[in-house]
Amino acid sequence: MNNLLAFFRSSGGAQAKILVGPVLILMILSMMVLPLPPFLLDLLFTFNIAVSIMVLLVAMFTRKPLDFAAFPSILLFSTLLRLGLNVASTRIVLLKGHEGPDAAGQVIEAFGHFLVGGNFAVGLIVFLILIIINFMVITKGAGRIAEVGARFTLDAMPGKQMAIDADLNAGLIGEDEARRRRNEVSQEADFYGSMDGASKFVRGDAIAGLLIMVINVVGGLIVGVGQHDLSFGEAGHVYTLLTIGDGLVAQIPALIISTAAGVVVSRVTTADDDVGTQMVTQLFSNPNVMFLTAGILGTMGLIPGMPHLAFLFLAALLASVGWYMLKKEQEVLVESEHAPDAVLDAAEAAAAEASWDDVSLVDPLGLEVGYRLISLVDHAQNGELLHRIRSLRKKYAQDIGFLPPVVHIRDNLELKPNDYRILLHGVEVGHGSAMPSQWLAIDPGGVSMKLPGAATTDPAFGLPAYWIDVSLREQAQIAGYTVVDASTVIATHLNHLLHRFGSQLLGRQEVQQLLDRVSRDLPRLVEDVVPKVVNVGTLHNVLRGLLEEEVPIRDMRTVLEALAEAAPRITQQTQAGAHLDENAELLAHVRLALGRAITQQWFPGDAEMRVISLDGRLENVLTQALTTSGALEPGLAESLLSEAAKAVEQQESMGDPAVLVVSPVLRPSLARFLRQQLPQLGVLSTQEVPEERMMRVTAVIGG
């Protein structure tokens, strides 16, 4: 029982907030349907006045329009509340008005008698003036401002979105900040659009108040004369005063709400000030204005027949304020003039001296586009390339095992309009052209049909292709072409280069972030290996070695366990005098531990592996050359490269992966040599292939 009570206490505030809307709707419907006693009607009229005052004060203290984003909804509910009160008060005035001036409640009586002195003619004039002020001045002006504000806000949305995307791509802000800014821009547009429509509520409320007053006066005369046997004059006096009181009770809060609407939509956001602070600081900021105004008022006060006391008093007051402001300005000026020369010299020297903030670092990964490709990276123009690049980075992180740097996108007027280039640490590593309004039909091989379009090559893989119109897309697909849009062309090219240069994208910072991520799941393993067994630098070299041959580093558990096993042994051998390349030995050991995954990467499933092998005599020659001198003779290297290219072509023609399997001694050197000229050729050692996998040699180098 105690737990249940505690739950209700903890959730009471949230439940109360949720029930505010439904309770208010039920209250309005009840006022329109059920007869209310005078006391309850007085309470509701007072509540309506209090709500209007609160809304005005909140509007005055807001620093920007979105701080009061609920204002359009509040405007709707307050209008419905006043209309509901009009219905309830009309009912009680017509039913009990003949009983006396307090029959409809003391609030209506006070507004009908005290405020207008019991004179219904004065009350009628005051009521009409309030309606004219509300309808013709405040509501009309606020509605126009809201309409123009909504239009300008919608027109400015594309530019604001582009600025946010530019800051995000430049790395000035993160994803969360960009998402917050986009939501703020969207909310601002929604707010001004809602205010444009909500201002019509107040406008309609003013018209409804005028019509309700006429109906109540006519209805009161009919009820008083026809049903309660009152004279025409008596009925007119009683019901007109009650109607005027009812109208004033409703129109004064309506005027306050309209003023709040005008304050919200008419203010211009400057710094972090509310409306009152803005008015005081900007209106009373110039002492010359005070002196001139005081002089004009003083001159008018000296004219015979003018109220001398009022004019001269205000003139003296304004002159005093101006003198006080002028004195403050002079004090600030004197302080600045007497500032120490050393401080000024130091400030000037600091301003002129270069600082580390002037150093501009090179972006790890960049994309520059010509001006015709800007639409592909412009969020406001539904550019898809930004979304593709974000998805590409996420997919790369899932497949390879680390998050690549953010791609910084910029426009470059020095490029041709349809050209782009991809930069790695400020150096171009790839370039191409793209046609935003066309599709690229890529010939994967074996397609004989030619297409009407500009002949080109696929920038990622160098395949022959055509830029074609959208109308030829289906025809090209039927003919066997692979058809992609311009965004996909650039994204595919970028993805290809990410995999090719993944080792250069993995820096010390990324390694540390990767260790932090792994330590969340395997804290003891990371603690035992880094830096106790190997330091971050050694781990960085091993991981880069894996990435150079496009081996994913997702299985960090296996990598760390392999290093923990091999590093002490290799260190002991080195200390004993063995001439070993520790990084190469560690990399070889880690590859053995990842052998099953590496094999699966080239040969998925458990089917037979169709591989390339070395001729026995060539293998002996290579082993002797690499173990003695560590390098290949130019003639042997050229012959090896030529034979390897033929074997790769043969494998690809049969639809098999181009994988060379050699002895563990030759694998590192051959992989390093062949990777430069034949990046599509994978080199595995015999020990990396699992024992249960069946191999079949389908091509021999040097045979």
Buried (B, 14 or more C-beta within 10 A) or exposed (E): EEEEEEEEEEEEEEEEEEEEEEEBEEBBEEBBEEEBEBEBBBBBBEBBBEBBBEBBEBBBEBBBBBBBBEBBEBBBBBBBBBBBBBBBBBBBBBEBBBEEBBBBBBBBBBBBBEBBEEBBEEBBEBBBEBBEBBBEEBBBBBBEBBBEBBEEBEEEBEEBBBEBBBBBBBBEBEEEEBEEBBEBBEEBBBBBBBBBBBBBBBBBBBEBBBEBBEEBBEBBBEBBBEEEEBEEEBBBBBBBBBBBBBBBBBBBBBBBBBBBBBBBBEBEEEEEBBBEBBEEEEEBEBBEBBBEBBEEBBEBBEEEEEEBEEBBEBBBEBBEBBBEBBEEEEEEEEEEEEEEEEEEEEEEEEEEEEEEEEEEEEBBBBBBBBEBBBBBBBBBBEBBBBEBBBEBBEEBEEEBBBBBBBBBBBBBEEBEEBBBBBBBBEEEBBBBBBBBEBBBBBBEEEBEEEBEBEEBBBBBEEBBBBBBEEEBBEBBEEBBBBBBBBBBBBBBBBBBBBBBBBBBBBBEEBBBEBBEBBBEEBEEBBEEBBEEBBEEEBBBBBBBBBBBBBBBBBBBEBBBBBBBBBBEEBBEBBEEEEEEEBBBBBBBBBBBBBBBBBBBBBBEEEEEBBBBBBBEEBBEBBBEBBEEEEEBEEEBBEBBBEBBBEBBEBBEEEEBBBBBBBBBBBBBBBBBBBBEEBEEBBBBBEEBBEEEBEBEEBBBBBE
